[in-house]
Amino acid sequence: MNYRMITYILGWILLFEAGFLLVPSLTALIYGEQAVKSFLLSIAICVVVSALLIFKKPKNTSLRSRDGFVIVSLSWIVLSLFGAIPFMLTGATTSFVDALFETVSGFTTTGASIFNNVDILPRSILMWRSFTHWVGGMGVLVFIMAFLPLSGGRNMYIMRAESPGPSVSKLVPRVRTTALLLYGIYFALTLLEFVILLCGGMSAFDALNTAFATAGTGGFAPHSDSMNGFSPFLQVVVGVFMLLFSLNFSSYFLVLKGRFKDSFTCEIRTFLVIVAAAVTVITLNIRGMFSTVGEALRHAFFTVSSIISTTGFATVDFNLWPQLSRAILVLLMFIGACAGSTGGGIKVSRIIIYFKTAVRELRTAIHPKQVKKITMDGKPVEQTVVRSSLVFLVCFMLVFVCSVLIVSIDNYDLPTNFTAVAATINNIGPGLNAVGPTYNFAFFSPLSKLVLIFDMLAGRLELLPMLLLFAPTTWKKS
């Protein structure tokens, strides 16, 4: 374990966070808010601590696989701890657990909130909430690697530990160039959505906040009624972009290279089929609740897009929908977006692997001597990928069950506890009943909030990086 290199990178994380805090600081200056002092003090704290950690570069800059996992886990924890400071200094909340919950929810792009009414918050705080979505969407360390070569080719360990999905590969030979390409696509899509929202009549402040939250598939809206107060056109635009940010960003790279056929992968085809099927069934199921089929279709499309992309925006209170629609939405929570996107959940690629593994095992039971490999897009899936996907599922279920049991100590109803954990570990935001789209997570006890904070971090980092922090062998010097 290269401890000195780990602390060195954590120092750079804090320095970049100081840079991130300039965005809400500028917002406070523009709107003449007193919160600017709190943000400037937060920046000073980050810079001072960062200087203590990076004043001397380590002689040994090599990283191993376990170093990558530890760096990613600790980076997100440190980022969240220091990112919570502005919430305390501005008086947005007096509870550090609540401030940490809100910050973790922002960086992990979950969108679960402890605020009852966000309309009364300073605009700088609203901007900080949304901007944390944008920073965390593609990955904090992916962003830093785009500008800071940490350790040569070995920083691929960091990228693999942070990026969502069963496997991560470089788009081009250099990891830094890959990171730049990913963020270039990410920035371009964010800018495109911002411009369209402006043209649709949304204010610049709301459009920027919405674009940040949509890009990171986060769900922190600048208003308490989420997207309900905006026009049908704007709702459709946001719904479309939620789906766009749910697709594997490698596919966009292939499109830019002119490889359109290769970009339309099995995972994307399956994802779109799931979306179409869910929208169709829910539209038929909720038809009687709206005046026209078109209105029902719009709300069904937006909600399905919001849940499967794990964004968490809402145009209506889907908690009031029929049980069939609610059940479909809960299933979509677990399926989630595509691998290599900004979305959460188990990921469609893993669902495909699980299905094909089950089919293979059933065929093997009938024909024991038959040897058949699992394939996707005409290419065999490596056994290590299948194994890691199955390990992920086991870990996911263990963490999920333990979390539901601990949260149940608060003695709320099962749908509330179950979907609260589902909404946090899958990085979605709203659940059902007491944690529905018109409610929040403020009523949970500090213990439950800490459990949900862990779930948000574990879900965003694909479980293993967070779980390995508790393994004694992780910390042994080699």
C-alpha positions as CSV (number, residue, x, y, z in Angstrom):
1,M,0.0,0.0,0.0
2,N,1.5,3.3,-1.1
3,Y,0.2,5.5,1.7
4,R,2.2,8.6,0.8
5,M,0.8,8.5,-2.8
6,I,-2.7,8.1,-1.4
7,T,-2.5,11.2,0.8
8,Y,-0.9,13.1,-2.1
9,I,-3.8,12.4,-4.3
10,L,-6.3,13.3,-1.6
11,G,-4.5,16.6,-1.3
12,W,-5.1,17.2,-5.0
13,I,-8.7,16.2,-4.6
14,L,-9.2,19.0,-2.0
15,L,-7.4,21.5,-4.2
16,F,-9.8,20.7,-7.1
17,E,-12.7,20.9,-4.6
18,A,-11.6,24.4,-3.8
19,G,-11.8,25.1,-7.5
20,F,-15.3,23.5,-7.6
21,L,-16.4,25.8,-4.8
22,L,-15.7,28.9,-6.9
23,V,-18.9,28.1,-8.9
24,P,-21.3,28.7,-6.0
25,S,-19.0,31.5,-4.7
26,L,-19.5,33.3,-8.0
27,T,-23.2,32.6,-7.8
28,A,-23.4,34.3,-4.4
29,L,-21.5,37.3,-5.7
30,I,-23.8,37.7,-8.7
31,Y,-26.9,37.6,-6.5
32,G,-25.4,39.6,-3.7
33,E,-25.7,36.8,-1.0
34,Q,-24.0,36.8,2.3
35,A,-23.2,33.1,1.7
36,V,-20.2,34.2,-0.4
37,K,-18.2,34.5,2.9
38,S,-19.0,30.9,3.9
39,F,-17.9,29.6,0.5
40,L,-14.7,31.6,0.5
41,L,-13.9,30.2,4.0
42,S,-14.7,26.7,2.8
43,I,-12.3,27.3,-0.1
44,A,-9.6,28.5,2.3
45,I,-10.0,25.4,4.5
46,C,-9.7,23.1,1.4
47,V,-6.6,24.9,0.2
48,V,-4.8,24.8,3.6
49,V,-5.4,21.1,4.1
50,S,-4.5,20.4,0.5
51,A,-1.2,22.3,0.8
52,L,-0.2,20.2,3.8
53,L,-0.8,17.0,1.8
54,I,0.8,17.9,-1.5
55,F,3.8,20.1,-0.5
56,K,6.1,17.2,-1.3
57,K,5.5,14.8,-4.2
58,P,6.2,11.1,-3.2
59,K,9.3,9.5,-4.7
60,N,7.3,6.3,-5.3
61,T,4.3,7.1,-7.5
62,S,3.4,3.6,-8.5
63,L,-0.1,2.3,-7.8
64,R,-1.5,-1.2,-7.4
65,S,-5.1,-2.4,-7.8
66,R,-5.9,-2.1,-4.1
67,D,-4.4,1.4,-4.0
68,G,-6.8,2.4,-6.7
69,F,-9.8,1.1,-4.7
70,V,-8.6,2.8,-1.5
71,I,-7.9,6.1,-3.4
72,V,-11.3,6.2,-5.0
73,S,-13.2,5.4,-1.7
74,L,-11.3,7.8,0.4
75,S,-11.5,10.5,-2.3
76,W,-15.2,10.4,-2.3
77,I,-15.4,10.4,1.5
78,V,-13.0,13.3,1.9
79,L,-14.7,15.2,-1.0
80,S,-18.1,14.8,0.8
81,L,-16.8,15.7,4.3
82,F,-15.3,19.0,3.1
83,G,-18.2,19.6,0.6
84,A,-20.6,19.6,3.6
85,I,-18.9,22.6,5.2
86,P,-20.8,25.2,3.2
87,F,-24.1,23.8,4.3
88,M,-23.1,24.3,7.9
89,L,-21.4,27.7,7.5
90,T,-24.3,29.2,5.6
91,G,-26.8,27.9,8.1
92,A,-28.7,25.8,5.6
93,T,-28.7,23.1,8.2
94,T,-27.3,22.9,11.8
95,S,-26.8,19.1,11.7
96,F,-23.5,17.9,10.2
97,V,-25.1,14.5,9.5
98,D,-27.7,16.2,7.4
99,A,-25.1,18.4,5.7
100,L,-23.1,15.2,4.9
101,F,-26.2,13.4,3.7
102,E,-27.0,16.3,1.3
103,T,-23.4,16.5,0.0
104,V,-23.0,12.7,-0.5
105,S,-26.4,12.7,-2.2
106,G,-25.1,15.4,-4.5
107,F,-21.7,13.9,-5.4
108,T,-23.1,10.4,-5.8
109,T,-25.8,11.8,-8.0
110,T,-28.5,10.4,-5.8
111,G,-30.7,13.4,-5.3
112,A,-32.2,12.3,-2.0
113,S,-32.6,15.5,0.1
114,I,-33.1,16.4,3.8
115,F,-34.6,19.8,2.9
116,N,-38.4,20.3,3.1
117,N,-38.4,23.5,1.0
118,V,-35.4,24.3,-1.3
119,D,-37.1,27.4,-2.6
120,I,-36.0,29.3,0.6
121,L,-32.3,28.3,0.2
122,P,-29.7,30.7,-1.1
123,R,-29.2,30.4,-4.8
124,S,-25.5,29.7,-4.2
125,I,-26.4,26.6,-2.1
126,L,-28.8,25.5,-4.9
127,M,-26.0,25.9,-7.4
128,W,-23.6,23.9,-5.1
129,R,-26.1,21.1,-4.8
130,S,-26.6,20.8,-8.6
131,F,-22.9,21.3,-9.4
132,T,-21.9,18.4,-7.1
133,H,-24.2,16.3,-9.4
134,W,-22.2,17.4,-12.5
135,V,-18.8,16.8,-10.8
136,G,-19.8,13.4,-9.5
137,G,-21.7,12.3,-12.6
138,M,-18.7,11.3,-14.7
139,G,-16.5,10.7,-11.7
140,V,-14.3,13.0,-9.7
141,L,-11.1,11.2,-10.3
142,V,-11.9,10.8,-14.0
143,F,-12.1,14.6,-14.1
144,I,-8.8,15.1,-12.3
145,M,-7.1,12.5,-14.5
146,A,-8.1,14.6,-17.5
147,F,-5.9,17.4,-16.2
148,L,-3.4,15.8,-13.9
149,P,-1.5,12.7,-15.0
150,L,-1.2,10.9,-11.6
151,S,1.0,7.9,-12.2
152,G,1.4,7.1,-15.8
153,G,-0.5,4.1,-17.2
154,R,-1.2,2.7,-13.8
155,N,-3.9,5.2,-13.0
156,M,-6.2,2.9,-15.0
157,Y,-6.7,1.2,-11.7
158,I,-8.3,4.3,-10.4
159,M,-10.5,4.7,-13.5
160,R,-11.7,1.1,-13.2
161,A,-12.5,1.5,-9.5
162,E,-14.5,4.6,-10.1
163,S,-16.3,4.0,-13.4
164,P,-19.7,2.3,-13.3
165,G,-20.3,-1.0,-14.9
166,P,-18.9,-4.6,-15.1
167,S,-15.8,-3.6,-17.1
168,V,-13.9,-0.5,-18.2
169,S,-11.6,-0.1,-21.1
170,K,-9.6,2.7,-22.5
171,L,-11.0,4.4,-25.6
172,V,-7.5,5.4,-26.7
173,P,-4.1,4.2,-25.6
174,R,-3.6,7.0,-22.9
175,V,-5.8,7.1,-19.9
176,R,-5.6,10.9,-19.7
177,T,-6.7,11.2,-23.3
178,T,-9.6,8.8,-22.5
179,A,-10.6,11.0,-19.6
180,L,-10.5,14.1,-21.7
181,L,-12.6,12.5,-24.4
182,L,-15.2,11.4,-21.9
183,Y,-15.5,14.8,-20.3
184,G,-15.5,16.5,-23.7
185,I,-18.6,14.5,-24.6
186,Y,-20.1,15.1,-21.2
187,F,-19.6,18.9,-21.4
188,A,-20.9,19.1,-24.9
189,L,-24.2,17.3,-24.0
190,T,-24.6,19.5,-20.9
191,L,-24.1,22.6,-22.9
192,L,-26.6,21.4,-25.6
193,E,-29.2,20.8,-22.9
194,F,-28.6,24.2,-21.3
195,V,-29.1,26.0,-24.6
196,I,-32.3,24.1,-25.5
197,L,-33.7,24.8,-22.1
198,L,-32.9,28.5,-22.5
199,C,-34.6,28.5,-25.9
200,G,-37.6,26.8,-24.3
201,G,-38.2,29.6,-21.9
202,M,-36.4,28.5,-18.7
203,S,-34.4,31.1,-16.8
204,A,-30.6,30.9,-17.1
205,F,-30.3,29.9,-13.4
206,D,-32.9,27.2,-13.6
207,A,-31.5,25.9,-16.9
208,L,-28.0,25.7,-15.6
209,N,-29.1,23.9,-12.4
210,T,-31.3,21.5,-14.4
211,A,-28.6,20.8,-17.0
212,F,-26.1,20.0,-14.2
213,A,-28.5,17.7,-12.4
214,T,-29.6,16.0,-15.6
215,A,-26.1,15.4,-16.9
216,G,-25.1,13.8,-13.6
217,T,-28.5,12.0,-13.5
218,G,-28.8,13.4,-10.0
219,G,-32.2,15.0,-9.5
220,F,-31.6,18.0,-7.3
221,A,-34.0,20.5,-8.7
222,P,-34.0,24.3,-8.1
223,H,-37.6,24.2,-6.9
224,S,-39.5,22.1,-4.4
225,D,-42.0,20.8,-7.0
226,S,-39.1,19.4,-9.1
227,M,-40.0,19.6,-12.8
228,N,-43.8,20.0,-12.3
229,G,-43.8,23.8,-12.6
230,F,-42.2,23.8,-16.1
231,S,-43.9,23.5,-19.5
232,P,-44.6,20.2,-21.2
233,F,-41.9,21.0,-23.8
234,L,-39.2,21.5,-21.1
235,Q,-40.3,18.3,-19.4
236,V,-39.9,16.3,-22.6
237,V,-36.5,17.9,-23.2
238,V,-35.3,16.9,-19.8
239,G,-36.8,13.4,-20.2
240,V,-34.9,12.9,-23.4
241,F,-31.6,14.1,-22.0
242,M,-32.0,11.9,-18.9
243,L,-32.1,8.9,-21.4
244,L,-29.1,10.3,-23.3
245,F,-27.0,10.5,-20.2
246,S,-28.0,7.0,-19.3
247,L,-26.3,5.5,-22.4
248,N,-22.7,4.3,-22.4
249,F,-20.5,7.2,-23.2
250,S,-18.2,4.9,-25.2
251,S,-21.1,4.7,-27.7
252,Y,-20.9,8.4,-28.3
253,F,-17.2,8.1,-29.0
254,L,-17.9,5.4,-31.6
255,V,-20.6,7.7,-33.2
256,L,-18.0,10.5,-33.5
257,K,-15.6,7.9,-35.1
258,G,-18.4,7.1,-37.6
259,R,-18.9,3.6,-36.3
260,F,-22.7,3.9,-36.0
261,K,-23.4,0.1,-36.1
262,D,-20.9,-0.6,-33.4
263,S,-22.3,2.1,-31.1
264,F,-25.8,0.6,-31.1
265,T,-24.8,-2.2,-28.7
266,C,-26.8,-5.1,-27.3
267,E,-27.0,-3.2,-24.0
268,I,-28.4,0.0,-25.5
269,R,-30.9,-2.0,-27.6
270,T,-32.1,-3.8,-24.4
271,F,-32.2,-0.6,-22.5
272,L,-34.4,1.1,-25.1
273,V,-36.7,-1.9,-25.2
274,I,-37.1,-1.8,-21.4
275,V,-37.9,1.9,-21.6
276,A,-40.5,1.5,-24.4
277,A,-42.2,-1.4,-22.7
278,A,-42.4,0.3,-19.3
279,V,-43.7,3.5,-20.8
280,T,-46.4,1.6,-22.8
281,V,-47.6,-0.4,-19.8
282,I,-47.6,2.6,-17.4
283,T,-49.4,4.8,-19.9
284,L,-52.2,2.3,-20.2
285,N,-52.3,1.8,-16.5
286,I,-52.6,5.5,-15.6
287,R,-54.7,6.6,-18.5
288,G,-57.7,7.3,-16.3
289,M,-55.8,9.6,-14.1
290,F,-55.2,12.2,-16.8
291,S,-57.4,14.1,-19.2
292,T,-55.7,12.9,-22.4
293,V,-53.6,10.0,-23.6
294,G,-50.9,12.5,-24.6
295,E,-50.7,13.8,-21.0
296,A,-50.5,10.3,-19.6
297,L,-47.8,9.3,-22.1
298,R,-45.7,12.4,-21.2
299,H,-45.8,11.8,-17.5
300,A,-45.2,8.1,-18.0
301,F,-42.2,8.8,-20.3
302,F,-40.7,11.4,-18.0
303,T,-41.1,9.2,-14.9
304,V,-39.7,6.0,-16.5
305,S,-36.8,8.1,-17.9
306,S,-36.2,9.6,-14.5
307,I,-36.2,6.3,-12.6
308,I,-34.3,4.1,-15.0
309,S,-31.7,6.8,-15.5
310,T,-31.6,7.1,-11.7
311,T,-32.1,10.9,-12.0
312,G,-35.0,11.3,-9.7
313,F,-36.8,14.3,-11.2
314,A,-40.6,14.3,-11.0
315,T,-43.5,15.9,-12.9
316,V,-46.2,14.2,-10.8
317,D,-46.5,12.3,-7.5
318,F,-46.1,8.8,-8.9
319,N,-46.6,7.6,-5.3
320,L,-50.3,8.0,-6.1
321,W,-50.2,5.8,-9.2
322,P,-51.8,2.3,-9.4
323,Q,-49.8,-0.6,-7.8
324,L,-48.8,-2.0,-11.2
325,S,-47.1,1.2,-12.2
326,R,-45.4,1.5,-8.8
327,A,-44.1,-2.0,-9.0
328,I,-42.7,-1.4,-12.5
329,L,-40.9,1.7,-11.2
330,V,-39.4,-0.2,-8.3
331,L,-38.1,-2.8,-10.8
332,L,-36.6,0.0,-12.9
333,M,-34.8,1.3,-9.8
334,F,-32.8,-1.9,-9.6
335,I,-32.2,-2.3,-13.4
336,G,-30.7,1.2,-13.7
337,A,-28.9,2.7,-16.6
338,C,-26.2,1.4,-19.0
339,A,-22.6,0.7,-17.9
340,G,-20.2,3.6,-18.6
341,S,-23.0,6.2,-18.1
342,T,-23.6,8.7,-15.3
343,G,-26.6,6.6,-14.1
344,G,-26.7,4.1,-11.2
345,G,-28.5,0.9,-10.5
346,I,-27.3,-2.7,-11.2
347,K,-26.8,-1.7,-14.9
348,V,-28.4,-3.2,-18.0
349,S,-25.2,-5.0,-19.0
350,R,-25.2,-7.0,-15.8
351,I,-28.9,-7.9,-16.2
352,I,-28.0,-9.3,-19.6
353,I,-25.1,-11.2,-18.2
354,Y,-27.3,-12.7,-15.4
355,F,-30.0,-13.7,-17.9
356,K,-27.5,-15.3,-20.3
357,T,-25.7,-17.1,-17.4
358,A,-29.0,-18.5,-16.2
359,V,-29.9,-19.8,-19.7
360,R,-26.4,-21.3,-20.1
361,E,-26.7,-23.1,-16.8
362,L,-30.1,-24.5,-17.7
363,R,-28.8,-25.8,-21.0
364,T,-25.8,-27.3,-19.2
365,A,-28.1,-29.1,-16.9
366,I,-29.7,-30.8,-19.9
367,H,-26.5,-31.2,-21.9
368,P,-23.7,-31.5,-19.4
369,K,-21.0,-32.0,-22.1
370,Q,-22.0,-28.8,-23.9
371,V,-19.6,-26.0,-23.8
372,K,-21.1,-22.6,-24.5
373,K,-19.6,-19.2,-23.9
374,I,-21.7,-16.1,-23.0
375,T,-21.5,-13.5,-25.8
376,M,-22.5,-9.9,-26.2
377,D,-22.4,-8.1,-29.5
378,G,-20.8,-11.2,-31.1
379,K,-17.9,-11.1,-28.7
380,P,-17.3,-13.6,-25.8
381,V,-17.7,-12.2,-22.3
382,E,-14.6,-13.1,-20.3
383,Q,-15.2,-15.4,-17.3
384,T,-13.7,-12.8,-15.0
385,V,-16.4,-10.3,-16.0
386,V,-19.1,-12.9,-15.4
387,R,-17.6,-13.8,-12.0
388,S,-17.2,-10.1,-11.0
389,S,-20.9,-9.5,-12.0
390,L,-22.1,-12.4,-9.8
391,V,-19.9,-11.2,-6.9
392,F,-21.4,-7.7,-7.3
393,L,-24.9,-9.2,-7.1
394,V,-24.1,-11.1,-3.9
395,C,-22.5,-8.1,-2.3
396,F,-25.4,-5.9,-3.4
397,M,-28.0,-8.2,-1.8
398,L,-26.0,-8.4,1.4
399,V,-25.6,-4.7,1.8
400,F,-29.2,-4.1,0.7
401,V,-30.7,-6.6,3.3
402,C,-28.5,-5.3,6.1
403,S,-29.4,-1.7,5.3
404,V,-33.1,-2.4,5.3
405,L,-32.9,-4.2,8.7
406,I,-30.9,-1.3,10.3
407,V,-33.2,1.4,8.8
408,S,-36.2,-0.6,10.0
409,I,-35.1,0.2,13.6
410,D,-36.8,3.6,13.1
411,N,-40.1,1.6,12.8
412,Y,-41.4,3.1,9.6
413,D,-43.4,1.0,7.1
414,L,-41.8,-1.6,4.9
415,P,-42.3,0.2,1.5
416,T,-40.7,3.3,3.0
417,N,-37.7,1.4,4.4
418,F,-37.3,-0.8,1.4
419,T,-37.5,1.9,-1.3
420,A,-35.4,4.3,0.8
421,V,-32.5,1.8,0.7
422,A,-33.3,1.0,-3.0
423,A,-33.3,4.7,-3.9
424,T,-30.0,5.4,-2.2
425,I,-28.0,2.3,-3.1
426,N,-29.2,2.7,-6.7
427,N,-28.5,6.5,-6.6
428,I,-32.1,7.4,-7.6
429,G,-33.4,9.8,-4.9
430,P,-37.2,9.4,-4.4
431,G,-38.8,6.1,-3.3
432,L,-42.3,5.3,-2.3
433,N,-44.6,6.3,0.6
434,A,-42.8,8.5,3.1
435,V,-39.8,8.9,0.8
436,G,-41.9,9.6,-2.3
437,P,-41.2,12.4,-4.8
438,T,-43.1,15.0,-2.7
439,Y,-41.3,14.1,0.5
440,N,-37.7,13.9,1.8
441,F,-35.4,11.9,4.1
442,A,-35.2,14.4,6.9
443,F,-37.3,12.3,9.3
444,F,-34.9,9.4,9.5
445,S,-32.7,9.0,12.6
446,P,-29.0,9.9,12.4
447,L,-28.1,6.2,12.4
448,S,-30.4,5.5,9.4
449,K,-29.0,8.5,7.6
450,L,-25.4,7.3,8.1
451,V,-26.5,3.9,6.7
452,L,-28.1,5.6,3.7
453,I,-25.0,7.7,3.3
454,F,-22.9,4.5,3.1
455,D,-25.4,3.0,0.6
456,M,-25.1,6.1,-1.6
457,L,-21.3,5.9,-1.7
458,A,-21.3,2.1,-2.1
459,G,-23.9,2.3,-4.9
460,R,-22.0,5.0,-6.8
461,L,-18.7,3.2,-6.5
462,E,-20.1,-0.3,-7.4
463,L,-19.8,-1.6,-3.8
464,L,-16.3,-3.2,-3.8
465,P,-14.2,0.0,-3.2
466,M,-16.3,0.8,-0.1
467,L,-16.4,-2.8,1.2
468,L,-12.6,-3.2,0.8
469,L,-12.1,-0.4,3.3
470,F,-13.3,-2.8,6.0
471,A,-10.9,-5.7,4.9
472,P,-7.8,-5.8,7.1
473,T,-5.7,-7.1,4.3
474,T,-6.4,-4.0,2.3
475,W,-4.3,-1.9,4.7
476,K,-1.3,-4.3,5.0
477,K,2.0,-3.1,3.6
478,S,3.3,-5.3,0.8
